[in-house]
Amino acid sequence: MVVDQVREYLENGAIANAVNFPNVDMPRESPYRVAIANANVPNMLGQISTAMGRAGLNIHNMVNKSRGEMAYTLVDVDSPVLDSADGRRRRHRRRVAVRPRG
């Protein structure tokens, strides 16, 4: 049902049956998750990993799926995303949502 798909997106960042994005789902392995809508270009995952490392975030698990020119990345990290990382993200406009679980 649509309501279940919207709930999964809001709670876990999962995407199902979207027009412009691929289906993406990843079981949670951490209470902290970052969802990123990004261009499907070379080295994007490297840029995401580097930015997270500079922000002091350890990547626990990651999935990246693409459809055409768009990609969607879910990243579970081991600690909360701090304001400094969030400010850096706003300048780059890459992260869609960070939602702690629990």
C-alpha positions in Angstrom: 0.0 0.0 0.0 1.1 3.5 -0.7 0.8 4.5 3.0 3.3 1.8 3.9 5.7 2.9 1.3 5.5 6.5 2.5 6.1 5.3 6.1 9.1 3.3 5.1 10.6 6.3 3.3 10.0 8.6 6.2 11.2 6.2 8.9 14.0 4.3 7.0 14.7 6.2 3.8 13.5 3.2 1.7 12.2 3.9 -1.8 9.7 1.7 -3.6 7.9 2.2 -6.9 9.2 5.8 -7.5 9.1 7.2 -11.0 12.5 8.9 -10.9 14.4 6.8 -8.3 15.4 3.2 -8.1 14.0 0.8 -5.5 16.3 1.0 -2.5 16.0 -0.7 0.9 18.6 -1.6 3.4 18.0 -3.3 6.8 19.0 -0.9 9.6 22.3 -1.8 11.3 22.6 1.5 13.2 20.2 3.9 14.8 21.7 6.7 12.6 21.0 6.8 8.9 21.8 9.3 6.2 19.8 9.3 2.9 21.4 11.0 -0.1 19.9 11.8 -3.5 22.8 12.3 -5.9 23.8 12.4 -9.5 24.9 9.1 -11.0 28.5 10.2 -11.9 31.9 8.7 -11.3 33.5 9.1 -7.9 30.3 10.2 -6.2 30.5 7.4 -3.6 34.1 8.5 -3.0 33.0 12.1 -2.4 30.3 11.0 0.0 32.7 8.7 1.9 35.3 11.5 2.1 32.8 14.0 3.4 31.6 11.7 6.0 35.1 10.8 7.1 36.0 14.5 7.4 32.9 15.0 9.5 34.1 12.3 11.8 31.5 9.8 10.8 32.2 6.0 10.6 30.2 4.3 7.9 28.7 1.1 9.3 26.8 0.1 6.1 26.0 1.6 2.7 23.9 0.9 -0.3 23.8 2.9 -3.6 21.4 2.3 -6.5 20.9 4.3 -9.6 18.3 4.9 -12.4 19.5 6.8 -15.3 21.2 10.1 -14.2 19.9 9.9 -10.6 21.2 7.8 -7.7 20.1 7.2 -4.2 22.4 6.3 -1.3 21.6 5.1 2.2 24.3 5.2 4.8 24.2 3.8 8.3 26.7 5.6 10.6 27.9 4.7 14.1 27.2 8.1 15.7 24.8 11.1 15.3 25.4 13.5 12.5 26.5 16.8 14.1 25.5 20.3 13.1 29.0 20.9 11.6 28.4 18.0 9.1 24.9 19.2 8.4 26.2 22.7 7.6 28.8 21.3 5.2 26.0 19.2 3.6 23.8 22.3 3.0 26.6 23.9 1.0 26.8 20.8 -1.2 23.1 20.0 -1.2 23.5 16.3 -1.3 22.0 14.8 1.9 18.2 14.5 1.9 17.4 13.4 5.4 19.0 12.2 8.6 16.7 10.5 11.0 17.9 8.8 14.2 15.9 5.7 15.2 14.8 5.0 18.7 
